[in-house]
Amino acid sequence: MYRTVLCRLLPAGRAGLVCRRWKSAPPPPATAAAAAVSAEPFLTGTSSTYVEEMYVQWLRDPSSVHASWDAHFSRVAAGAAPGAAYVPPPQLKPPSAGTAPLSALVAPSAGGVLSGAAPSAEEIQDHLSVTGLIRSYQIRGHLVARLDPLEIERKPVETASEIVVRGYMKTFDEQDMDRVFQLPSSTFIGGREKALPLREIVNRLEQAYCRSIGVEYMYINDLEQCSWIRQRIETPGVLSATKEQKRVLLARLARASGFESFLARKWSSEKRFGLEGGEVLIPAMKHIIDVSSAMGVESFVMGMSHRGRLNVLANICRKPLEQIFAQFAALEVADEGSGDVKYHLGTYVERLNRVTNKNVRMAIVANPSHLEAADPVVQGKTRAEQFYRGDTEGNKVMSILLHGDAAFSGQGVVYETIHLSDLPAYTTHGTIHIVVNNQIGFTTDPRLTRSSPYCTDVARVVNAPIFHVNGDDPEAVMHVCQIAAEWRNTFHKDVVIDIVSYRRNGHNEIDEPMFTHPFMYTKVRGTPGILQKYSEKLIEEGVVTEREFKEDVVNRYENICETALEASKKETQVYNKHWIDSPWSGFFERVLNGRMELLESRQVDWALAEAMAFGSLLKEGVHVRLSGQDVERGTFSHRHHVMHHQKVDMATYCPLQHLYPDQAQYTICNSSLSEFGVLGFELGFSLTNPNALVCWEAQFGDFCNTAQVIIDQFIASGQAKWVRQSGLTLLLPHGMEGMGPEHSSARLERFLQLCSEDPEYFPPFAADEFAIRQLHECNMIVANATLPSSYFHLLRRQILLPFRKPLILMAPKQLLRHPSARSSFDDMREGTQFRRVLPDTGPAGRSPDSVRRLVFCSGKVYFELERRRQELGLETDVAIVRLEQLSPFPFDAVKQQLDLYPSVGDVVWAQEEAKNNGAWTFVKPRFETAAAADSVIRYVGRSCSASPATGSKASHQKELEALLTDTFAGLH
């Protein structure tokens, strides 16, 4: 629009000067007069900024610009051609009330009388310089803001001026500082005033952009959002706080500081990763929750790393202090789980917000030492809670993520998670990110840990505004928290608060930071704490007295902590259940009734079995969610759950969403090209509601290795550490099919190694409850199924179990269309169930005494073994038994198969993976336990290999042939 407007505003000769920013200039004017006009300095390239400002102002109020410009803009809006919109200025008329004509853009201060003469080129150029000056502060003011409480790197005034204003002040001298300039519509520094002296303009810009707050927002490509931020940053007096607000802030700071000092005195040698130096985080979070609660938010899902977690649990969530203090006492655990260190634990509380007098729910997700690993988990949990509440705009549920400065810039999952923020199937409608910026990463200087100016620059990619703030100016911190909460409620987009603070101690309380950062920590040692600074300030202002501060604030909280400590000493056990971040009310008493009647005498393949499992669960009111790269169609073009109109763009239809009038919702969504972030998101989603089947499918099973942190720290160990169950299902395409080392193996061996089962222990469970007891005791389920009916039952079992366990399924590739990989509807009717072991049902199984070799296997290799057995005519001599479930290991079923063939002296485990991969090292000791004998089974398969598969198709065929030959060697 501006390009069109600027080209139409002026005569042809003048238009060329403005338009050459976008296109080549028009031919030179035909007359000398026109040439003279085109050479006027009035029409320099910077005029475009001036014209843009007036045009925007004219759109809002035509009377706000001079009559000559009003005429120009009107003709442009009517469609005048370039150059034709220009007419000589009409006779100057008196300005309307509250506005100034063009001649008043620049006014001398003497006498305060505005000149009625037309402005000179110099005056207009001065006005443009002022406009550029304002814009410079808006864009670059943050670069010289006083953000560092330690003041380690303070730029000289001259340098700061060069960084921000650049050349815009070169045309002014000291006498010009008292000249009055009309303010453009792109600033709010005037408040109700329309014009200000240049000195005051600079002063107000300095106050807004170069004190304790530095704002990055001018890259946002939405004019309304930019104006919204300007108004809240530039308007005079926005930082003023009432006496009551200051008293509340002081009390919250006292609790944050008092908690840390209490722990430091009572447990001086314990690691707690305290918040000293960044205590303002606590009132900051409380203020965000207060403002958001007042706007209607009822539930807050939060994620953070270890630093300050105990303080957040105590003062944000109001976790009972005696439960926190009991964690320092090395007590026995009274319930299930191995537990985790206290600064990794999460929690869930419901309490009254005393500021808004509304009930709020708060959950802090447990987190491992991988600092940002919980980010996608929090987002998934938030999205799930929004989904189940019907909160389609995020008005009731929101997420808050806390970050460290080094982790926020250094860990890739931050980028992956932020990029989910605007995706339709993943958005949580705005997250407030708070960076507790210690200006150090463990022992590493930030200049050595990132290439970008700020640790928060990753947020710029999604147009999130970033508010840098000095952590030792608590009122400034509260102001940016107010803006952030209002921004999220208004625009439902991400926002970042960068609290620049410091770490008073080392990485932990027993670490000495002076070894590596003597200069910084010399400064730290000489810097008073924030509570001391702010209390002295309020005492000087007369907001509180010294007695009130010590007795009503400091001593009162100290007494609360002492009382809680005495109560904690009476505890004899600790309970992991007290730290669950996602309670499932009534889940373990729930009994699921009713199963779908399946048609008889029909065959299904893998994709249809999946659809039937999903459909049956949807009919029973179970929400099903499937996410991953290309899952709508399926990597191997087998699923096709979303059908696309062939002639209408973006017209789609999902049959599973329209099966029954009262069915549950089916969600299927192609994810971004991310594994770490998306798998973490889906894990978080699964934590919110146990009565939902949440599945994540990798494009190829190999690709799950980029999400190994989520697998190791959350899926495999989450229940043991945090008593947090999850029924998340991972579908990992797996199989040696000659597709090379990157598209063959889902690394089955890694998942089996993560299973907590003892290989030398045969559980003494009763036969009728053996399988269910094993499932209850395990940490996760690993299956390598070969039949569609097995897949059907595995998916349904995830919901029908009276508890939740993660399911890791080696999904098929070739078997999706293999003619032998079919199941009858009879195998999925009511009364059927998942079979952990599939015995040989052919001649060998019917005549076990004639069997000379017993082969056990798992997965796709069964069909290759079966084909070779038929080719060799060994159906009676060799029995082949499949393990559909590898963990928990089916000791009882395996023993039954071994006992069925008592005369067989040669038992083989055949696998397509390399010997150091696959299931061999997992199953070998378990077979020996099942048989109560050593060396009961031998290995047949590929040799050990550093790579999971060969990249040569020919080599693959040779390896496969060798496997098949060795399996049946000596029998024909």
Secondary structure, DSSP 4 states (H G I P E B T S, - for coil): -HHHHHHHHS-HHHHHHHHTTTSPPPPPPSSHHHHHHHT-GGG-TTHHHHHHHHHHHHHH-GGGS-HHHHHHHHHHHTTPPTTTT--PPPPP-PPPTT---GGGSEE-SGGGPPP-SPPPHHHHHHHHHHHHHHHHHHHHGGGG----TT--SPPPHHHHHHHHTTTTTTT--GGGGG-EEEPPTT--TTTT-SEEEHHHHHHHHHHHHSSSEEEE-TT---HHHHHHHHHHHHSTTTT---HHHHHHHHHHHHHHHHHHHHHHHH-TTS-----TT-TTHHHHHHHHHHHHHHTT--EEEEE--STTHHHHHHHTS---HHHHHHTTS-PEE-SSS----GGG--EEEEEEETTTTEEEEEEE----SSTTTHHHHHHHHHHHHHHHHT-TTSSSEEEEEEEEHHHHHH-HHHHHHHTTTT-TTT--S-EEEEEEE-S-BTTB-GGGT-SSSSTTGGGGGGT--EEEEETT-HHHHHHHHHHHHHHHHHH---EEEEEE---SS-SSTT--GGGT-HHHHHHHHTSPPHHHHHHHHHHHHTSS-HHIIIIIIIIHHHHHHHHHHHHHTT--EE-GGGG-SS--TTGGG------PPPPSS-EE-HHHHHHHHHHHHHHTT-EEEEEETTTTT-TTS----SEE-SSSTT-EE-GGGSS-TTPPPEEEEEPPS-SHHHHHHHHHHHHH-SSEEEEEE-SSGGGGGGGHHHIIIIITTHHHHH------EEEEE---SSS-TTSS---HHHHHHT----TT------GGGHHHHHHHH-S-EEE---SHHHHHHHHHHHHHSSS---EEEEE-SGGGS-TT--EEGGGGSTT----SEE---SHHHH-GGG-SEEEEE-STHHHHHHHHHHHHT-TTTEEEEEESEEES--HHHHHHHHHH-TT---EEEEEEEETTSTTHHHHHHHHHHHHTSSS--EEEEEPP-SSSS-S-HHHHHHHHHHHHHHHTTT--
